[in-house]
Amino acid sequence: MRAHALVEPAFYRHAVIKVRATAVLAALVILAVALGIRLMPGSGGILDGSGAFAQNSGTALYASMIYAGVFVLVPAARPVTAGIAAIGFCWAVELFQLTGVPEHLSERSLIARLVLGAHYDSADMLWYPIGVIPLVAIHHVLRTRRRSS
């Protein structure tokens, strides 16, 4: 291995930090929106997701947050690759719900309920891409514009 390959240039480290910070900020904003929707008057109480709007938007926003999380873990990921990873992760979690393990954990932990859900819902398999595909498209356009500038 060449010596210079072991040393990251300062601009690269700065870019990685910037991408990760932006991704964390995006995830926090998405989380705030999702929790805000669940706390809206008319729902069944704190963090109640029983209404269709709260449930479906929460599912799409969960996937959006996972998309942001991909960039925390892999800052150099391309939008399409990150989108595929996010949707794949969401589908894996949804299918994991068929085992009953997430339901068991969700009964004991609010965090488990928010991260893993509790019950399989085939409609969620459609809502995950709905939460990710627009972000992939926007991200791709922004990256393309930035590179051409």
C-alpha positions in Angstrom: 0.0 0.0 0.0 1.3 3.4 -0.9 2.0 5.8 2.0 -0.2 8.6 0.7 -3.2 6.2 0.5 -3.1 5.9 4.3 -3.5 9.7 4.9 -6.8 11.3 4.2 -6.5 14.9 2.8 -8.0 17.5 5.1 -10.6 18.5 2.5 -11.8 14.9 2.4 -12.2 14.7 6.2 -14.0 18.1 6.1 -16.4 16.8 3.4 -17.1 13.6 5.4 -17.9 15.6 8.5 -20.1 18.0 6.5 -22.1 15.1 4.9 -22.5 13.3 8.3 -23.5 16.5 10.1 -26.1 17.3 7.3 -27.4 13.7 7.5 -27.8 13.8 11.3 -29.5 17.2 11.0 -31.9 15.9 8.3 -32.7 12.8 10.4 -33.5 15.0 13.4 -35.8 17.2 11.4 -37.5 14.2 9.9 -37.9 12.7 13.4 -39.3 15.9 14.7 -41.9 16.1 11.9 -42.9 12.4 12.4 -43.3 12.8 16.2 -45.1 16.1 15.6 -47.6 14.4 13.3 -48.2 11.7 16.0 -48.7 14.4 18.7 -51.3 16.3 16.6 -54.7 16.9 18.2 -57.2 14.3 17.2 -54.9 11.4 17.5 -55.5 8.9 20.3 -52.8 10.3 22.6 -49.1 10.7 22.9 -47.3 8.8 20.1 -50.5 7.2 18.9 -50.2 6.2 15.3 -53.6 4.6 14.9 -54.9 7.1 12.3 -54.1 6.5 8.6 -52.3 9.8 8.1 -50.1 9.3 11.2 -49.4 5.7 10.3 -48.6 6.2 6.6 -46.7 9.4 7.0 -44.8 7.9 9.9 -43.8 4.9 7.7 -42.6 7.1 4.8 -40.8 9.4 7.2 -39.1 6.4 9.0 -37.8 5.4 5.6 -36.6 9.0 4.9 -34.8 8.9 8.2 -33.1 5.6 7.3 -32.0 7.2 4.0 -30.3 10.0 6.0 -28.8 7.4 8.3 -27.1 5.7 5.4 -25.1 8.9 4.8 -24.1 9.0 8.5 -22.6 5.5 8.0 -21.4 5.8 4.4 -20.9 9.5 3.6 -19.6 8.8 0.1 -22.7 6.8 -0.9 -24.4 7.7 -4.1 -28.1 8.7 -3.8 -29.4 5.7 -5.7 -27.2 3.3 -3.7 -28.3 4.9 -0.5 -31.9 4.7 -1.6 -31.7 1.0 -2.3 -29.9 0.4 1.0 -32.6 2.4 2.9 -35.5 0.7 1.3 -33.9 -2.7 1.7 -33.3 -2.1 5.4 -36.9 -1.0 5.9 -38.2 -4.0 4.0 -36.0 -6.3 6.2 -37.3 -4.7 9.4 -40.9 -5.1 8.1 -40.3 -8.7 7.3 -38.6 -9.2 10.7 -42.0 -8.2 12.2 -43.4 -11.5 10.9 -41.3 -13.3 13.5 -43.1 -11.7 16.4 -39.8 -10.6 18.0 -40.3 -6.9 17.3 -43.8 -7.1 18.8 -42.4 -8.7 22.0 -39.7 -6.0 22.2 -42.1 -3.2 21.5 -44.3 -4.2 24.4 -41.3 -3.5 26.7 -39.6 -0.5 25.0 -40.8 2.7 23.3 -37.5 2.8 21.5 -38.0 -0.7 20.1 -41.5 0.2 19.0 -40.2 3.3 17.2 -37.3 1.5 15.6 -38.7 -1.9 14.8 -42.4 -1.4 14.8 -44.6 -4.2 16.1 -46.9 -5.7 13.5 -46.3 -6.5 9.8 -48.3 -4.4 7.4 -48.0 -5.1 3.7 -49.0 -1.5 2.9 -45.8 -0.4 4.6 -43.8 -2.1 1.9 -45.2 0.5 -0.5 -44.8 3.5 1.9 -41.1 2.9 2.4 -40.2 3.7 -1.2 -42.6 6.6 -1.2 -40.5 8.1 1.7 -37.2 7.5 -0.1 -37.6 7.9 -3.8 -38.3 11.7 -3.7 -35.2 12.2 -1.6 -33.1 10.2 -4.0 -34.3 12.3 -6.9 -33.8 15.6 -5.1 -30.3 14.5 -3.8 -29.3 13.3 -7.3 -30.3 16.7 -8.9 -28.5 18.7 -6.2 -25.3 16.6 -6.6 -25.5 17.0 -10.4 -25.9 20.7 -10.1 -23.1 21.0 -7.6 -20.7 19.1 -9.8 -21.5 21.1 -12.9 -21.0 24.4 -11.1 
